[in-house]
Amino acid sequence: MSKPLLDLTQLGMRFPTPQGEFVALKNVNLQIQKGEFISLIGHSGCGKSTVLNLVAGLHFPTDGGVIVDGREVDGPGPERAVVFQNHSLLPWLTVYENIELAVKQVAKGKDKAWVKEQVHHYLDLVEMDHAADKKPDEISGGMKQRVGIARALALKPKVLLMDEPFGALDALTRAKLQDALMAIQAELNNTVIMITHDVDEAVLLSDKIVMMTNGPAATIGEVLDINLERPRNRVAMADNPQYQKYRQAVLTFLYEKQAKNELSGSVEISKQKDAKKSA
């Protein structure tokens, strides 16, 4: 196998609190190849966003490190772009101008014609060319997310990081954007890491699903390889027995294995409290 584009080694995150040190994340080891689509899934508080923020360089790990294309992450960088659930568009700029900002970051002396061509290329990619002159408050939530994705892609990142990008959208808009994301990734061969709570979304989009254990000291519980042919059709997938098998594996991890672990963890904490009282 070729050298991974992204390498997370013994990654951990500890926070000081008045009650003592809180271990949010511990011993996360993951290798991701160029062009892979990875979904992070798990219950709330399992460290998904912490992992994403560490890869983005928005936080610094207290243990281990993140390597992207042979270089250690020591802060935000243009080779990593983030799409949040909240689109974060600049409201005083048009759709065109929001994407133009990103294009200019990678223009490196290119002329205005090149910038314009690139902006329209990414607008076309997310089917938003018709709304180029509109302000964010003049378009729908789904359209804003399309623009946010286009702006992130315009930076030509090696790694696209997505924090529940479709979580706030209605089911139909969500489905359309999932299909658009699959088409874009097929064309650009981006490496994508996406946080989701949606099992169907994870199985439909991913090459691998990384299932996180419950915190504290959250880590990777299981990694599920999704061997389904691309392009994927959501209607066809509904009757695909392999798709259903993957879906069931994720549900079993989340709602059976993790539920048992959470119960045993609660029992152990209770025992420790009782022992302290006795002492």
Summary of the structure (lengths in Angstrom):
residues: 279
radius of gyration: 20.5
end to end distance: 54.7
largest distance: 76.4
contacts: 854
relative contact order: 0.15
helix: 43%
strand: 23%
